[in-house]
């Protein structure tokens, strides 16, 4: 889900993603959390799709066929570009 025209300036954080909208990861938090996200296949520059917003704030994103649940507190720390 890459788009040809992308800007590197984040306009939001992952916790604000809307269901069904594509998002591009701009910045991941440092440390162990960053390593865990990279192991799950989420890296800076990736374009994902928000497929679900669960009660409690958990965001479920999809990259290719993989679905990854990201907790609300972590989602607030991931800078993204929410595409329209």
N, C-alpha and C positions, 0 to 999 in steps of 0.2 A: 504494500500500500504506500509506495513512495510517490510524491508528487514532484513535478519538474520545478515548480516555482515555490521555494520555501524561504522564509526569513529565519534568522537565528535568534531573534528577540522573542523571549517567552511572553505570552499574554495572559497566562494563568498558571494554576497548579492543577495537578491531576485530580484532586478532590472536587474540582468544579466541572469536571468533564460531564457532558450530557450523553445519555444513552443513544447509541447509534451514530455518534459523531467520531470522525477520525481525529487523532491527536498525534503530535510529534513530540518526542521526548527531547528537551533541550539541555537539562541539567539534572544529574542524580546527586543525592547526598553523598558525602565522603564516608570512608570507613567500611566497616563490615556490611552495612546495609547496601552500599554500592556493589560490593563483591557478590552478595546474595542475588541482587537484581541481575547482574551480568551473568551469573550462573543460570538464572532462569531464562536468559535470552533477551533481557531488556537492556538496551544500551542507548547512549545519547545519539540522536539522529534517527532512531527508529520511528516509524509511523505505525501506530496501533489503532484499534477501534474499541471504544467503550461499548461493551455489550450488555452490561448490567450494573445497576446501583442497588446494593443490598441494604437492608435495615442496619443501622449502626454506622453507615458511611463507607462500608467496603465497596471498592470499585473493582469490577471484573473487566479486564481488557483482553483483547484477542490479538495475537501476532501469528499470522499464517493460520494454522489449525489449533494452535496452543492457546488455552485460556488460563489467565493468571489473575488470582485475586490479590488485591493490594489493600491493606488496612487503611483506614481513614487517616491515622496519625502519620503514616509513611507517605500517603498520597499528598498530604499538605506540603511535603518537603521536595516533591518532584516538580520541577518547572517544565511546563509544556506550552505548545502552541495548539490551541483548540481551533480546528478548521471548520469552516461553515459548509 
